[in-house]
Amino acid sequence: MQKNMVHFLSTDTIRSMSNSIGRMELTPWDLNFLLQEHMQGGLLFHLKPQPSQEQDAHHLPKNDVIDHLKASLSRTLDIFYPLAGRLVMIENDDKTASFFVDCNNLGVQFVHAVADGVTVADILDPIYVPQFVESFFLMNRVLNYEGTNSKPLLSVQVTVLVDGFFIGCSLNHAVADGASFWHFFNTWSEISRGSYDVKSTPLPIFERSFFDGIIDFPLHIPNPYKENVERVVHPPLQQRYFHFPKEKIAELKAKANAEMNTNKISSLQALLGYFWLSITRSRRLNDDQEVQYLIAVGARQRMHPPLPNQYFGNAAQAVMATSTVGDLIQHGHGWAAWHINNMLASKIKEEQRKFLVDWSKNPRMVKFSGMRSTKLLTGNSPRFNVYGNDFGWGRPVAVRNGVSLKFEGNLTVFPGKEEGSIDFEACLLPETLDAMAKDAEFMQAITS
């Protein structure tokens, strides 16, 4: 049976009932992403059909469940009201452009779809993520600046499967980062199941007064429509999820610290070093080639004074560890993890403020020209609340990303389903993933 046939049953615009208005300014962290693609993340839910529904996938879940999700989304937009707005660009007299979010409540796109013949097992069982999963998301490959005025900041697609459903969200990355994305998702799920409590999930903070004395809003930046952004031709890539149980993570952390005679290497740093070493081996590079690992680091707690955790927007920077292939492979796992630890420790609080000031004076948006096979990039966090997102019909069984922001060398980290475990989505060339699967030293620590 064909597995890539997704049919739209309905398309709606969901608005906030409170009709909040206003304007949300964008910082250098936000504007830096204008030439990048939307952020896409979604959750897979298993839902056993009732006997009367066995033959009719179009009603799994029932239409009243879809209506419930629409209603709870509207109530969530009362809280996250900028997401119902639009990205606005103003052309300045000095031939630059300025961007902000107009909180005009034009609404969020909501699509109810069905994937004919697709089961939860069709998504979970294959070693590599099936290509049809990308059809569970809207706004594929759309660049963030292209959302000005007309396109919604947030698009939601609920895709009904034979025995479950998938909620996929596409969010303009110039408006929010992963922390804000999952804050929204957590709030929506709590409202949907009727257990929202502002004490457990605090309100988002859209205030920009934290940047007084650092940034003069609105910033004047090069007009992205005149930047001649080239569309990247991606090589054939595959995605595979690697699951690290809690016990294996503890072993890797202990091993890395013992090799370097320290106790400062964290669990995540031990895993990042483990991937860096294995992928470098699997890429079959020359010993004298330089390899780089870019890691997105949260900036909320690195600001002085710190930003609140519920600050809504982008607040992260990529920092880079560098080595030669020969040094990395010769020194091994502990050295790789320690190298990453030292790099992260060097990013003191003053550097966050310096980045904001320097970028404001000389704006340089990141152009996505594709990753070279000598680089890795890791984003997201194992601290995000992913598997607690129960909309009223049980917890999710898996998390999956869309096709946007997929490039060779992209490693996305998530918390695992079991407490203390961690998952990585690796997007790599097929031959690299194949070599990793044959790397006994790497595979002994994971379950996929």
C-alpha positions, 0 to 999 in steps of 0.5 A: 500500500502506498504510504505517502498519500496524505489528504487534507480534509479541512483547513481552518484559521484558528484565532485567539479569543482574547484578540490581544494586540501589540507589537513584539520586537525582534532581537539579533538572536531572532533576526539572525534566522531570517534566511533559515527555514522554519522550525518543525517538530511533532509528536506521534500518538497511538490511539486504538480504534473503537470497533465501529471505527475499524474500517474508517481511518478518516474518523480516527481520531473522531471529528469531535477530537479535532474540534477539541484540539482547535478549541484548545489551540485557540485558548492557548493562543490567548496566552501565546498571542504573538503566534497568531500574528504576522511577521512585518517588514518595513523598508527604511529610508537608508535602504535597510529593513526592519522586522517585528511581529504584529500581534494582529490575531490574523490566526494560525493555520490548522489542517486536518489530514489523513494518511491512507493506510499508514500505521504507527508501526510504519513510522516506528519500525523502520531503521530510517525515518520514512520519507512520508513523515515530511508530509505531516508538516506544513511550510516545508523548506519555507524561509523565515523572512518569506513569512512577511505579512501573508504566511502564518507564524505557526502552522499545525497539521493533525494527521490521522493514521489507521491507529493513531495521529500525529500533531506536527507544528511548523514555527517561524524560527525568526520568532522563537527557539526550541525552548519557546516552541516546547513551552507552547506545546506543553501549554497547549497539551495541558489546556487540551487535557484540562490540567493547565496550571500557571504554577507548573507551566508559567506564562510566556514573557514577551517583554523586551525591556531586558535589552534596554541599554543593549539594543535600540529597537527596531534594528536596521538590517540588510533587506533579505529580499535583496540578499540573493539567497540561493536555494540549497540542493541537498544530497540524498540524506537519511535520518535515524534515531539513536536511543541511549538508555540511562545506564549506558549514558552513565557508563559513557560519562564515567568512561570519559571522565576517567580517561581525562582524570576529571569529573566535569564532563556532563552526560550530554557532553559525553554523548556529543563527544561519542557522536563526534568521534564515531561520525568522524571515523565513519566519514573516512576523512583524511587525518589532516582535515579539520573537523568542527562541531557547532553546538547551539547553547542556550543564552537565557541563563548566560545573560547578565542578569539572566533572562527568565526561562519563560522568555519567549523568542530566540536566545541561543548561539552556536559555539564551535569545537575544532580538531583535526581528524587525526587528533580526534581519532588518536585521542579518543572519546574522553578527549573529544568530550573534554574538548567540548566541555572546555569550549562550552565553559569558555563562553562566559556571560559577557560574550552574550551581551557582546554578540548582541551589541556587535551584531546590532552594529554589523548585522550578518544573517546566517545564510544556509549554504549547506554543511560540509562533510567535516562539520556537525551541528547539534540543537535542541535539548534533552531538558525539554518536556517532550513526552509529557505532552498528553492532549487527553488521549495518552502520552506520545510514543515518539517525536519526529521532525520535518524536512526543514533544517535538514542538512548533512551533519545535523544532530538533534537531541531530545529527551528519551521516552524513559526517564534519564534516557536521551535520543538523537536524530542523526541526519547524514549521508546514507553511507555514513549511517551505514558505516556507523551501524557497522561501528561496533564500538559506537553501537554497543552503547545504543538501542535504535 
